[in-house]
Amino acid sequence: MRCVIARFPFELTKGGVLESMKGVKPEPVTGESVTIGRRHYPVKQVGQIITRQDRRDFSAAEVSRAMAQLGFTCRTLPEAAPAPAGILSSLQRASAMLGAPVTA
């Protein structure tokens, strides 16, 4: 598949990406990630390895788009749920976690 990352054209294949990432230890995922095999890699790490470019030269969205088109699973970290207003007792907190209405 032909794709453009950081204004440079690349001819990527699923097998080529798998081969490039073989033996590469995943860094901790702090943002968007790609599942390659059974491992979750940060999108920027994958982009750096498959393009041999500096991570500052491309966006995570460019690499995510290319990986998704090749059939890899791409994910973003879910946003944290907002904390409830006020201080709740342990009983109120447990009730809220079970889905009961919270009374202050």
C-alpha positions, 0 to 999 in steps of 0.5 A, a space after each residue: 500500500 502506498 501512503 504518504 507520511 511526513 510528505 514522503 511516499 512509502 510502500 508499506 505492507 502488513 508483512 513488512 511492518 511485522 518484519 520491521 517490528 520483530 524483536 522491538 521492545 514496546 515503549 510505555 504507551 502514553 497516547 495513541 497505540 497500535 497493536 502489532 502481533 500481541 504487543 501494543 506499541 506507541 504510534 510514534 515508535 512504530 512510525 519512527 521504525 518503519 519510516 526511519 524518520 525522527 518522531 517530530 517529522 510526522 504526526 501520530 494521525 498519519 501513522 495511525 491512518 496508514 496502520 489502520 489501512 493495513 489492518 492493524 488495530 489502532 487505539 487512543 487512551 480513553 479520557 479520564 472520567 470527571 471526579 464527582 463534585 464534593 466529598 462523598 462518604 465511602 458508602 456514597 462512593 460505593 453506591 455511585 459505582 453501582 449506579 445508584 443516584 448519589 445524595 449529598 
